[in-house]
Amino acid sequence: TMVAGGNRSRQRATLMIDWLFFDVGNVLFDDAPQDFAAMKYFHQAITQEHPSYSFEQMIDEREVLGRRGEKLILGQIASRYLAAEQVAKVYRKARQELAARYDEVNLLLPSAPSVVQSLARKYRLGILANQPAECRASLARRGLLDFFTVVAISDELKMRKPDSAIFQWALSQANISPQKAIMIGDRRDNDILPASQIGMKTIWLDWPGHRQRSWFPDDPHA
């Protein structure tokens, strides 16, 4: 993460940067509704075989794994109760149906348009995100797509973060060296670490909770 001491250092750091690359989930869009909906898909499948398994229990298990810094948490939980083929089946169903409801479950963060417009006056902007192809049309519907000169969406490119290939592709399209670009993301594993490893500067958005974004369930146990 770029840290500069003093005004002179900050000015030098700013002059070195030409491009800003944005993740989408929890940076431009709040994907908490999508995460919550995905949990409901898996909870419904689990309770068909384990009727006593409560949604509160799933939330508790997710919190424990999250505090440990585990990855693919929902898949880990589902795999405790369902066979691998059932987990894959539920995942495919959830992914397909939630993609069809993309705007509904990926809410535009209220500050995103003004922030993007302001930064576009000073920098070239790009998207670098693990997202379904529907993300591009959603950015367009929300008036954001035209601000981004390079758009690297995982499902379109068949590459995913943290693989350095998708970062290198985006930098190549921008015709820029890593040292002159910043990656802005909310995940250390997918955004910050791989970007820094290839020489990009980084800004980590560490959200304290859904209330700081734009959505939280009225009844998380419903």
KEDREN-158439 format. One record per residue (C-alpha): chain; z, y, x; residue number from 1; residue in three letters. Coordinates in Angstrom, 3 decimals, m for minus. Each point is the difference from the previous one (the first is absolute). Layout:
 dotor        Z        Y        X tivo margu
     A        Z        Y        X  NUM   ALA
...
//
This chain:
 dotor        Z        Y        X tivo margu
     A    0.000    0.000    0.000    1   THR
     A   m0.885    3.428    1.352    2   MET
     A    3.066    2.002    0.940    3   VAL
     A   m0.464    3.369    1.678    4   ALA
     A    2.722    2.212    1.407    5   GLY
     A   m0.337    3.768   m0.338    6   GLY
     A   m2.726    2.172   m1.481    7   ASN
     A   m2.222   m0.205    3.073    8   ARG
     A    0.066   m3.810   m0.017    9   SER
     A   m0.734   m0.080   m3.721   10   ARG
     A   m2.964    2.306    0.480   11   GLN
     A   m1.426   m2.183    2.777   12   ARG
     A    0.471   m3.143   m2.104   13   ALA
     A   m1.713    1.641   m2.971   14   THR
     A   m2.971    1.057    2.109   15   LEU
     A   m0.525   m3.599    1.111   16   MET
     A   m0.328   m1.326   m3.539   17   ILE
     A   m3.342    0.036   m1.815   18   ASP
     A    0.415   m2.746   m2.619   19   TRP
     A    2.670   m1.155   m2.431   20   LEU
     A   m0.239   m3.508   m1.502   21   PHE
     A    1.934   m0.737   m3.190   22   PHE
     A    1.284   m3.244   m1.393   23   ASP
     A   m0.236   m0.026   m3.814   24   VAL
     A    2.956   m1.950   m1.415   25   GLY
     A    3.152    2.162    0.045   26   ASN
     A   m1.884    2.740    1.849   27   VAL
     A   m2.563    1.228   m2.544   28   LEU
     A    0.787   m2.370   m2.885   29   PHE
     A    3.364   m1.348   m1.142   30   ASP
     A   m0.542   m3.747   m0.304   31   ASP
     A    3.504   m0.793   m1.268   32   ALA
     A   m1.363   m0.828   m3.498   33   PRO
     A   m2.392   m2.498    1.596   34   GLN
     A    2.795   m1.640    2.007   35   ASP
     A    2.167   m0.201   m3.102   36   PHE
     A   m2.831   m1.504   m2.059   37   ALA
     A   m0.722   m2.582    2.706   38   ALA
     A    3.647   m1.037   m0.047   39   MET
     A   m0.244   m0.532   m3.750   40   LYS
     A   m3.021   m2.294    0.431   41   TYR
     A    1.861   m2.183    2.470   42   PHE
     A    3.247    0.074   m1.938   43   HIS
     A   m1.791   m1.234   m3.109   44   GLN
     A   m1.560   m2.871    1.965   45   ALA
     A    3.310   m0.960    1.593   46   ILE
     A    1.887   m0.045   m3.296   47   THR
     A   m2.480   m2.469   m1.462   48   GLN
     A    1.421   m2.548    2.420   49   GLU
     A    3.449    1.528    0.561   50   HIS
     A    1.044    1.632   m3.312   51   PRO
     A    3.361    1.165    1.299   52   SER
     A   m1.531    2.103    2.785   53   TYR
     A    0.630    3.632   m0.961   54   SER
     A   m1.937    3.095    0.928   55   PHE
     A    3.238    1.403    1.424   56   GLU
     A    0.123   m2.987    2.344   57   GLN
     A   m3.542    0.694    1.176   58   MET
     A    0.880    3.649    0.666   59   ILE
     A    3.093   m1.060    1.954   60   ASP
     A   m2.024   m2.431    2.120   61   GLU
     A   m2.574    2.691    0.674   62   ARG
     A    2.694    2.431    1.125   63   GLU
     A    1.466   m2.534    2.449   64   VAL
     A   m3.388   m0.772    1.545   65   LEU
     A   m0.889    3.681    0.107   66   GLY
     A    3.162    0.866    1.935   67   ARG
     A   m0.946   m2.670    2.532   68   ARG
     A   m3.378    1.617    0.502   69   GLY
     A   m1.858   m3.060   m1.284   70   GLU
     A   m3.709    0.115   m0.839   71   LYS
     A   m1.845   m1.347   m3.067   72   LEU
     A    3.294   m0.012   m1.855   73   ILE
     A   m1.289   m0.845   m3.466   74   LEU
     A   m1.943   m2.962    1.361   75   GLY
     A    3.089   m1.246    1.809   76   GLN
     A    2.064    0.156   m3.182   77   ILE
     A   m2.651   m1.710   m2.113   78   ALA
     A   m0.406   m2.760    2.577   79   SER
     A    3.644   m0.954   m0.446   80   ARG
     A   m0.658   m0.993   m3.605   81   TYR
     A   m3.728   m0.727   m0.317   82   LEU
     A   m2.489   m2.231    1.781   83   ALA
     A   m2.431    1.722    2.350   84   ALA
     A   m2.958   m0.456   m2.342   85   GLU
     A    1.959    1.545   m2.878   86   GLN
     A    0.988    2.978    2.154   87   VAL
     A   m3.661    0.527    0.923   88   ALA
     A   m1.066   m0.290   m3.645   89   LYS
     A    2.515    2.604   m1.170   90   VAL
     A   m0.948    2.291    2.862   91   TYR
     A   m3.687   m0.154   m0.913   92   ARG
     A    0.733    0.688   m3.658   93   LYS
     A    2.309    2.927    0.773   94   ALA
     A   m2.424    1.490    2.488   95   ARG
     A   m2.956   m0.205   m2.375   96   GLN
     A    1.820    1.381   m3.008   97   GLU
     A    1.803    2.768    1.899   98   LEU
     A   m3.242    1.083    1.666   99   ALA
     A   m1.465    0.493   m3.490  100   ALA
     A    2.975    2.288   m0.747  101   ARG
     A   m0.103    1.725    3.377  102   TYR
     A    0.661    3.587   m1.111  103   ASP
     A    2.737   m1.118   m2.367  104   GLU
     A    1.994   m1.779    2.695  105   VAL
     A   m0.842    2.302    2.930  106   ASN
     A    1.189    3.462   m0.971  107   LEU
     A   m1.163    3.131    1.753  108   LEU
     A    2.908    1.516    1.913  109   LEU
     A    0.471    3.533   m1.368  110   PRO
     A   m0.144    1.686    3.400  111   SER
     A   m3.030   m1.942    1.287  112   ALA
     A   m2.841    2.290   m1.202  113   PRO
     A    1.491    3.206    1.391  114   SER
     A    0.965   m1.648    3.301  115   VAL
     A   m3.460   m1.520    0.467  116   VAL
     A   m1.770    3.263   m0.871  117   GLN
     A    2.177    1.957    2.412  118   SER
     A   m0.459   m2.427    2.897  119   LEU
     A   m3.759   m0.234   m0.594  120   ALA
     A   m0.259    3.676    1.000  121   ARG
     A    1.269   m0.830    3.502  122   LYS
     A   m0.938   m3.638    0.680  123   TYR
     A   m2.585   m2.656   m0.757  124   ARG
     A    1.525   m2.594   m2.322  125   LEU
     A   m0.402   m3.738   m0.405  126   GLY
     A    1.370   m2.890   m2.066  127   ILE
     A    1.288   m3.113    1.784  128   LEU
     A    1.526   m2.324   m2.576  129   ALA
     A    0.507   m3.569   m1.157  130   ASN
     A   m1.338    0.470   m3.506  131   GLN
     A   m2.339   m1.644   m2.508  132   PRO
     A   m3.479    1.439   m0.383  133   ALA
     A    1.169    1.763   m3.200  134   GLU
     A    1.901    2.465    2.195  135   CYS
     A   m3.161    1.938    0.880  136   ARG
     A   m0.887    0.735   m3.636  137   ALA
     A    3.614    0.929   m0.720  138   SER
     A    0.013    2.526    2.835  139   LEU
     A   m3.207    1.467   m1.439  140   ALA
     A    1.396    0.202   m3.540  141   ARG
     A    3.012    1.850    1.336  142   ARG
     A   m2.085    2.524    1.896  143   GLY
     A    1.041   m1.162    3.467  144   LEU
     A   m2.875   m2.085    1.342  145   LEU
     A   m2.173    2.916    1.113  146   ASP
     A    2.718    1.198    2.385  147   PHE
     A   m0.279   m3.205    2.059  148   PHE
     A   m2.946   m0.307    2.368  149   THR
     A    0.848   m3.561    1.098  150   VAL
     A    1.260   m2.568   m2.528  151   VAL
     A    1.235   m3.317    1.402  152   ALA
     A    1.056   m2.216   m2.935  153   ILE
     A    0.953   m3.557    0.917  154   SER
     A   m1.751   m1.826   m2.857  155   ASP
     A   m3.252    1.830    0.689  156   GLU
     A    0.086   m0.682    3.745  157   LEU
     A    1.559   m3.494   m0.109  158   LYS
     A    2.542    1.191    2.574  159   MET
     A    3.670    0.716   m0.550  160   ARG
     A    2.796    1.831    1.717  161   LYS
     A    1.764   m0.716    2.300  162   PRO
     A   m3.158   m1.416    1.621  163   ASP
     A   m1.114    2.608    2.518  164   SER
     A   m3.634   m0.596   m1.021  165   ALA
     A    0.298    2.149   m3.135  166   ILE
     A    1.577    2.831    2.012  167   PHE
     A   m2.740   m0.238    2.603  168   GLN
     A   m2.666    0.006   m2.732  169   TRP
     A    1.410    3.182   m1.516  170   ALA
     A    0.221    1.729    3.374  171   LEU
     A   m3.562   m1.049    0.803  172   SER
     A   m1.267    1.439   m3.286  173   GLN
     A    1.855    3.223    0.771  174   ALA
     A   m1.380   m0.020    3.567  175   ASN
     A    3.438    0.871    1.299  176   ILE
     A    2.365   m1.364    2.620  177   SER
     A    3.346   m1.418   m1.217  178   PRO
     A    1.895    2.733    1.823  179   GLN
     A   m1.544    2.646   m2.249  180   LYS
     A    0.987   m1.677   m3.273  181   ALA
     A    3.181   m0.464   m2.012  182   ILE
     A    0.731   m2.949   m2.304  183   MET
     A    2.161    0.922   m2.999  184   ILE
     A    1.602   m2.984   m1.716  185   GLY
     A    3.130   m1.388   m1.604  186   ASP
     A    0.144   m3.382    1.767  187   ARG
     A    1.023   m0.442    3.584  188   ARG
     A   m1.581   m3.458    0.229  189   ASP
     A   m3.392    0.823   m1.540  190   ASN
     A   m0.387    3.680    0.878  191   ASP
     A    2.230    1.357    2.739  192   ILE
     A    0.195   m2.832    2.533  193   LEU
     A   m3.697   m1.021    0.066  194   PRO
     A   m1.165    3.631    0.081  195   ALA
     A    2.328    0.896    2.858  196   SER
     A   m1.041   m3.108    1.933  197   GLN
     A   m3.596    1.246    0.208  198   ILE
     A    1.022    3.527    0.945  199   GLY
     A    0.105    1.846   m3.326  200   MET
     A    2.846    2.326   m0.813  201   LYS
     A    1.891   m0.861   m3.170  202   THR
     A    1.997    1.470   m2.866  203   ILE
     A    2.255   m2.438   m1.848  204   TRP
     A    0.834    0.831   m3.627  205   LEU
     A    3.345   m1.707   m0.505  206   ASP
     A    0.709    0.345   m3.727  207   TRP
     A    3.688   m0.288   m0.943  208   PRO
     A   m0.836   m1.375   m3.453  209   GLY
     A   m2.319    0.082   m2.999  210   HIS
     A    1.767    3.030   m1.471  211   ARG
     A   m1.284    2.014    2.954  212   GLN
     A   m3.557   m0.922   m0.979  213   ARG
     A   m1.244    0.171   m3.584  214   SER
     A    0.955   m3.178   m1.850  215   TRP
     A    2.808   m2.447   m0.575  216   PHE
     A    0.463   m2.493   m2.818  217   PRO
     A    2.040    1.186   m2.953  218   ASP
     A    1.506   m3.467   m0.186  219   ASP
     A   m0.421   m1.925    3.284  220   PRO
     A    1.445   m3.137   m1.614  221   HIS
     A   m2.258   m0.041   m3.064  222   ALA
//
